Amino acid sequence: MDNIFDKHINKTQKKLKKYTSMILKSKYDATITNELIQTYIDARYYNYKVDDHIRVFHRRIFEALKNKAEELMIKKPEDKEVIENTLTLFQYYFYFDYVRKSGDIEKVVSQIEEKRRTKFGLRISENDHFLSEFMELVDEDMNEVIDEIQKYNTKDFDLVVKRVDPKFDCYYTKLKYNFKMPEIFNKEIVELTFNEGLIAEDKLFVSFPLVTIEALKDVLDGNFSKMYLVELSYDIFKKRQKMDNIFECISNQAAQDKISFLCTFDQFNYYRKDIFKLMRKGFGFTLKTDKNMPKLTADDIKILEIFDYILADAEDVNKKKYSKHNTILL
């Protein structure tokens, strides 16, 4: 399966490099550009090395970029002008990468053209046909992002998202089928079939991309806190190749930070080695308890720190012991 986040981020990196080269022409420096683009990607898609006290998303990203630019100027004082010019461009890229969504793109591109003529000191020959060519490129790239997100929509399935508890920014997700079944089939039997065995495994090929797209849309909006709780068919652990193929879709830190797989205490004990292996790769899990939970020892309770959340049944005998965890009482 496609790794949705990696694919989107790789394309973004290539676009920003292409834009910078096209804008700066003879003033373009690949090393400086790559350093600033990596800082941008880290801040924009991973919320990495940012000042969380800055609440406005684009300002938070630009502050990280300014810090990187200052580092580069200390290392390469002779390249101060090139660094400053390259840094300036990211204020325009915010509009092309949906960080800022209220701008007139044609006006933004016109501002870039003016900067090329008045500030960057480019030769007259380097300004030929820039406005029309660059506008066409940006328009095509922005539409491609929308098309990539929408292509995962299907009339046969919907992803139902429901908040677990008002106090926590985490949400149940459930794949809902929209196609009609013949009336001869009992509805309960259909639901049971849809959620067990081979069908339950195969529907992961639909639910994983849909959840990942929701996570990507959140990140595009600067929302890094929202967590999606995803049902997992644990029979997939017995089919290594199929399992690796499905998990490839979300093998990216930005996606992993927003997705947590539900498991029961019995599933955790039975598949403990597999779950630990996935956790070491960056995947998260949420424990959902029930009224039949055994009384846990102090060591058992300590192990539960590995989970993103504990969804504790109201009749769980251990529920008062979960106070040090992210616990939601059901």
URFENUR-V302563 format. One record per residue. N is the residue number from 0. RES is the residue in one small letter. SS is DSSP state (H for helix, E for strand, L for the rest). OMEGA is omega as a letter, one per 30 degrees, with the letter a starting at -180 (none if undefined). Layout:
# URFENUR-V302563
n = <N N>
res = <RES RES>
ss = <SS SS>
omega = <OMEGA OMEGA>
This chain:
# URFENUR-V302563
n = <0 1 2 3 4 5 6 7 8 9 10 11 12 13 14 15 16 17 18 19 20 21 22 23 24 25 26 27 28 29 30 31 32 33 34 35 36 37 38 39 40 41 42 43 44 45 46 47 48 49 50 51 52 53 54 55 56 57 58 59 60 61 62 63 64 65 66 67 68 69 70 71 72 73 74 75 76 77 78 79 80 81 82 83 84 85 86 87 88 89 90 91 92 93 94 95 96 97 98 99 100 101 102 103 104 105 106 107 108 109 110 111 112 113 114 115 116 117 118 119 120 121 122 123 124 125 126 127 128 129 130 131 132 133 134 135 136 137 138 139 140 141 142 143 144 145 146 147 148 149 150 151 152 153 154 155 156 157 158 159 160 161 162 163 164 165 166 167 168 169 170 171 172 173 174 175 176 177 178 179 180 181 182 183 184 185 186 187 188 189 190 191 192 193 194 195 196 197 198 199 200 201 202 203 204 205 206 207 208 209 210 211 212 213 214 215 216 217 218 219 220 221 222 223 224 225 226 227 228 229 230 231 232 233 234 235 236 237 238 239 240 241 242 243 244 245 246 247 248 249 250 251 252 253 254 255 256 257 258 259 260 261 262 263 264 265 266 267 268 269 270 271 272 273 274 275 276 277 278 279 280 281 282 283 284 285 286 287 288 289 290 291 292 293 294 295 296 297 298 299 300 301 302 303 304 305 306 307 308 309 310 311 312 313 314 315 316 317 318 319 320 321 322 323 324 325 326 327 328 329>
res = <m d n i f d k h i n k t q k k l k k y t s m i l k s k y d a t i t n e l i q t y i d a r y y n y k v d d h i r v f h r r i f e a l k n k a e e l m i k k p e d k e v i e n t l t l f q y y f y f d y v r k s g d i e k v v s q i e e k r r t k f g l r i s e n d h f l s e f m e l v d e d m n e v i d e i q k y n t k d f d l v v k r v d p k f d c y y t k l k y n f k m p e i f n k e i v e l t f n e g l i a e d k l f v s f p l v t i e a l k d v l d g n f s k m y l v e l s y d i f k k r q k m d n i f e c i s n q a a q d k i s f l c t f d q f n y y r k d i f k l m r k g f g f t l k t d k n m p k l t a d d i k i l e i f d y i l a d a e d v n k k k y s k h n t i l l>
ss = <L L L H H H H H H H H H H H H H H H H H H H H H H H H L L H H H H H H H H H H H H H H H H H L L L L L L L L L L H H H H H H H H H H H H H H H H H H H L H H H H H H H H H H H H H H H H H H H H L L L L L L L L H H H H H H H H H H H H H H L L L L L H H H H L L H H H H H H H H H H H H H H H H H H H H H L L L E L L E E E E E E E L L L L L L E E E E E E E E L L L L L L L L L H H H H H H H H L L H H H H H H L H H H H H H H H H H H H H H H H H L L L L L L E E E E L L L H H H H H L H H H H H H H H H H H L L H H H H L L E E E E E L H H H H H H L H H H H H H H H H L L L E E E E E L L L L L L L L L H H H H H H H H H L L L E E E L L L L L L H H H H L L L L E E E L>
omega = <l l a a a a a a l l l l a l a l l l a l a a a l a l a l a a l l a l a l l l l a a a a a a a a l l l a l l a a a a l l l a l l l l l l l l l a a l l a a a a a a a l a l l l a a a l l a l a a a l l l a a a l a l l l l l l l l l l l a a a a l l l a a a l a l a a a a a l l a a l l a a l l l l a a l a a l l l l a a l l l a a a a a a a a a l a l l l l a l a a a l l a a a l a a l l l a l a a l l a l l l a a l l l a a l a l a l l l l l l a l l a l a a a a l l a l a l a l a l a a a a l l l a a a l a a l l a a l a a a a l a l l l l l l l a a a a a a l l l l l l l l a a a l a l a l a a l l l a l l l l a a l a l a a l l l l a l a a l a a a a a a a a a l a l a a none>
